[in-house]
Amino acid sequence: MTDFRAHFPDPLERASIESDISFAFRIKGRKSILIRKIKDALTRLEDGTFGICDECGEDIPEGRLEARLVATLCIKCKEQQEYEEKIRGL
């Protein structure tokens, strides 16, 4: 990362710029993840596994897929995953 101290000696201005850069990197990372998930969903469409829960093998309800097209888990399995993440502190 560029050393902004030489160009922006004011600590508040430097912090603001560094925060903006950090935010831009997070957005770029999220877009990359979403693109990968969309590609995975297209692959699942092609191989006939779209709409099937990766965990239990049951159909993912249509309403869930309408809300989250890239969903790979049914509600029950997603809730279990979130519960386990919460316990592990993730």
C-alpha positions in Angstrom: 0.0 0.0 0.0 1.2 3.5 -0.8 2.6 5.6 2.1 0.1 8.4 2.3 1.8 10.2 5.2 4.0 12.1 2.8 1.1 13.4 0.7 -1.5 13.7 3.4 0.1 14.8 6.7 -3.3 15.4 8.3 -4.1 12.2 10.3 -7.9 12.6 9.7 -7.6 13.0 6.0 -5.2 10.1 5.8 -7.5 7.9 7.8 -10.4 8.9 5.5 -8.5 8.0 2.4 -7.2 4.7 3.8 -10.8 3.9 4.9 -12.0 4.6 1.3 -9.4 2.3 -0.2 -10.2 -0.5 2.3 -13.9 -0.2 1.4 -13.1 -0.4 -2.3 -11.1 -3.6 -1.8 -13.9 -5.1 0.2 -16.5 -4.3 -2.5 -14.2 -5.8 -5.2 -13.8 -9.0 -3.1 -17.5 -9.3 -2.6 -18.1 -8.9 -6.3 -15.6 -11.6 -7.1 -17.3 -14.0 -4.6 -20.7 -13.2 -6.2 -19.4 -13.8 -9.7 -18.0 -17.2 -8.6 -21.3 -18.1 -7.0 -23.2 -17.2 -10.1 -20.9 -19.3 -12.2 -21.4 -22.2 -9.8 -25.2 -21.8 -10.1 -25.0 -21.9 -13.9 -22.9 -25.1 -13.6 -25.5 -26.6 -11.3 -28.2 -25.6 -13.9 -26.3 -27.4 -16.6 -25.7 -30.6 -14.6 -29.2 -30.8 -13.1 -28.3 -30.1 -9.5 -29.6 -26.6 -9.3 -32.1 -26.2 -6.5 -30.9 -29.3 -4.6 -29.4 -28.7 -1.1 -25.7 -29.5 -1.0 -26.0 -30.7 2.6 -29.1 -32.9 2.8 -30.0 -33.5 -0.8 -33.6 -32.2 -0.5 -35.1 -29.6 -2.9 -34.5 -26.0 -2.0 -37.9 -24.3 -1.9 -38.7 -22.0 -4.8 -39.2 -19.0 -2.6 -35.7 -19.3 -1.2 -34.2 -19.6 -4.7 -36.2 -16.5 -5.7 -34.8 -14.6 -2.8 -31.3 -15.9 -3.1 -30.7 -17.4 -6.6 -27.2 -18.7 -5.6 -28.4 -20.6 -2.6 -26.9 -24.0 -2.2 -28.5 -24.9 1.1 -32.1 -25.3 2.1 -33.4 -23.1 5.0 -32.9 -25.9 7.6 -29.3 -26.6 6.6 -28.5 -22.9 6.3 -29.8 -22.2 9.8 -27.7 -25.1 11.1 -24.6 -23.7 9.4 -25.2 -20.3 10.8 -25.8 -21.8 14.3 -22.5 -23.7 14.1 -20.7 -20.5 12.9 -22.1 -18.6 15.8 -20.9 -21.2 18.3 -17.4 -21.2 16.8 -17.4 -17.4 16.8 -17.1 -16.8 13.1 
